[in-house]
């Protein structure tokens, strides 16, 4: 997937658990795990804003673009 997710990095920096972040953001730990593991197809701006508020960070601290590997031949 060309979008990398660094929620786990910010959780470690803030010394916060997944359960605590989920509670602060207002989503289930299972849904947070889907986001954290990069399996989500989309994220609402409201959820992204709540994550940034809870983690005191910018969206770019949580998401990054990664170029897809292009086959050479």
Backbone bond lengths (Angstrom), bond angles and torsions (degrees), N, CA, C in turn:
res aa  C-N    CA-C-N  psi(-1)  N-CA   C-N-CA  omega(-1)  CA-C   N-CA-C  phi
1 X - - - 1.460 - - 1.526 108.37 -
2 X 1.298 118.70 135.41 1.463 120.34 -175.78 1.529 115.04 -76.48
3 X 1.328 119.04 -6.11 1.467 121.22 176.38 1.522 108.39 -108.29
4 X 1.329 115.99 119.39 1.455 121.17 176.62 1.514 110.00 -92.33
5 X 1.306 116.81 146.79 1.460 122.52 -177.61 1.526 108.63 -117.80
6 X 1.324 116.05 126.38 1.459 121.96 -177.26 1.526 112.81 -115.67
7 X 1.323 117.40 32.17 1.462 120.33 178.83 1.522 110.07 -60.45
8 X 1.340 117.00 -40.05 1.459 120.00 -179.03 1.531 111.73 -62.74
9 X 1.325 117.05 -33.80 1.467 120.92 177.83 1.531 109.61 -64.27
10 X 1.334 115.78 -45.99 1.467 119.47 -179.19 1.529 111.09 -68.47
11 X 1.336 117.13 -35.53 1.467 119.58 176.41 1.526 110.02 -60.40
12 X 1.323 116.98 -43.47 1.464 120.87 179.72 1.528 110.55 -65.22
13 X 1.326 116.69 -42.83 1.468 119.77 179.83 1.521 112.14 -62.67
14 X 1.319 115.86 -35.31 1.470 120.50 -177.99 1.527 111.88 -91.58
15 X 1.347 117.01 -1.71 1.464 122.32 -178.08 1.532 110.27 52.22
16 X 1.336 114.95 50.91 1.456 122.37 -176.51 1.525 109.06 -122.28
17 X 1.313 116.63 143.75 1.461 120.77 179.03 1.533 110.14 -86.41
18 X 1.324 115.05 161.68 1.464 120.50 176.21 1.522 109.69 -60.58
19 X 1.331 116.87 -42.15 1.468 120.76 179.89 1.516 112.60 -61.61
20 X 1.330 116.43 -42.29 1.462 120.19 179.25 1.524 110.88 -65.44
21 X 1.339 116.91 -43.82 1.465 119.91 179.07 1.517 110.78 -63.59
22 X 1.325 116.82 -44.08 1.466 120.16 179.46 1.525 110.92 -58.52
23 X 1.325 116.15 -42.36 1.467 120.21 179.48 1.526 110.91 -64.34
24 X 1.333 117.42 -44.15 1.465 120.91 179.89 1.519 112.01 -64.30
25 X 1.324 116.55 -35.94 1.465 120.98 -176.86 1.526 111.44 -83.05
26 X 1.332 116.39 -26.93 1.463 120.19 -179.68 1.515 112.99 89.16
27 X 1.335 117.09 31.52 1.460 121.46 174.77 1.526 108.08 -127.37
28 X 1.316 115.99 165.14 1.462 119.39 -179.63 1.527 109.86 -75.78
29 X 1.320 116.89 152.05 1.469 119.02 174.77 1.528 112.55 -57.18
30 X 1.329 117.11 -33.27 1.469 120.41 178.35 1.529 110.84 -64.90
31 X 1.326 117.20 -43.63 1.465 119.78 178.51 1.525 111.41 -67.92
32 X 1.327 116.81 -35.48 1.455 119.79 176.13 1.531 110.00 -65.06
33 X 1.322 117.42 -38.67 1.466 120.95 177.85 1.520 111.13 -62.21
34 X 1.332 117.38 -38.28 1.472 121.20 177.34 1.528 109.61 -61.45
35 X 1.317 116.92 -44.27 1.468 120.79 177.02 1.526 110.80 -65.03
36 X 1.321 116.18 -48.48 1.461 122.42 -174.87 1.526 112.20 -61.72
37 X 1.313 116.44 -35.43 1.460 120.70 -177.31 1.527 113.31 -90.26
38 X 1.336 116.71 5.79 1.462 120.40 176.00 1.514 114.74 73.76
39 X 1.318 117.29 20.55 1.468 120.56 -179.49 1.529 112.88 -95.27
40 X 1.328 117.70 -4.79 1.466 121.01 -179.39 1.523 110.05 -74.64
41 X 1.313 116.54 142.14 1.462 122.10 175.97 1.515 111.56 -86.86
42 X 1.340 115.90 -21.47 1.464 120.70 -178.08 1.526 108.36 -157.98
43 X 1.324 115.23 160.87 1.465 120.90 173.54 1.528 107.38 -139.98
44 X 1.310 115.96 133.43 1.466 120.19 178.66 1.524 109.26 -71.14
45 X 1.315 115.20 144.71 1.464 119.40 176.94 1.523 110.60 -58.87
46 X 1.328 117.36 -36.88 1.472 120.36 179.44 1.530 110.48 -62.24
47 X 1.331 116.96 -39.23 1.461 121.00 177.86 1.521 110.50 -68.67
48 X 1.323 116.95 -43.09 1.455 121.12 177.92 1.529 110.38 -61.20
49 X 1.318 116.87 -42.72 1.464 121.13 178.19 1.525 110.85 -63.54
50 X 1.321 117.53 -41.34 1.468 120.90 179.01 1.528 110.89 -66.09
51 X 1.334 117.49 -38.30 1.466 120.97 176.00 1.528 110.13 -62.14
52 X 1.324 116.11 -45.70 1.471 120.52 179.92 1.522 111.36 -63.07
53 X 1.314 116.94 -40.29 1.463 120.40 179.18 1.526 110.38 -65.09
54 X 1.324 116.95 -46.80 1.463 121.16 -177.90 1.523 112.00 -65.84
55 X 1.332 116.58 -35.98 1.465 121.15 -177.47 1.530 112.70 -95.61
56 X 1.347 116.15 -1.99 1.466 122.06 -178.58 1.531 110.67 50.58
57 X 1.336 114.26 59.40 1.461 120.10 -178.18 1.525 110.27 -145.84
58 X 1.299 116.18 179.60 1.457 123.57 177.55 1.528 109.10 -102.23
59 X 1.350 118.59 157.05 1.461 120.72 178.18 1.532 112.81 -53.63
60 X 1.311 117.19 -35.91 1.455 120.94 179.56 1.527 113.60 -67.27
61 X 1.334 117.03 -16.20 1.456 120.46 174.81 1.528 111.11 -77.46
62 X 1.330 116.14 -20.07 1.459 121.47 -176.99 1.521 113.26 -103.10
63 X 1.324 117.21 -29.77 1.462 121.91 -175.34 1.520 110.18 -126.89
64 X 1.321 115.91 141.32 1.466 120.32 175.85 1.520 109.20 -143.68
65 X 1.310 115.18 148.52 1.459 121.60 178.13 1.513 109.19 -88.60
66 X 1.334 115.83 132.94 1.455 122.20 176.36 1.517 107.99 -122.45
67 X 1.316 118.50 126.16 1.465 118.95 177.91 1.525 109.86 -64.25
68 X 1.323 114.96 142.07 1.457 119.67 177.22 1.510 109.19 -73.19
69 X 1.302 116.30 146.14 1.460 120.16 176.06 1.514 109.09 -67.02
70 X 1.315 115.36 128.28 1.463 119.20 177.23 1.513 108.30 -102.26
71 X 1.317 116.54 131.80 1.454 118.66 -179.52 1.533 111.17 -66.23
72 X 1.300 115.31 139.80 1.469 119.64 176.41 1.515 107.83 -104.84
73 X 1.267 115.30 149.19 1.444 115.24 -179.32 1.430 110.64 -176.85
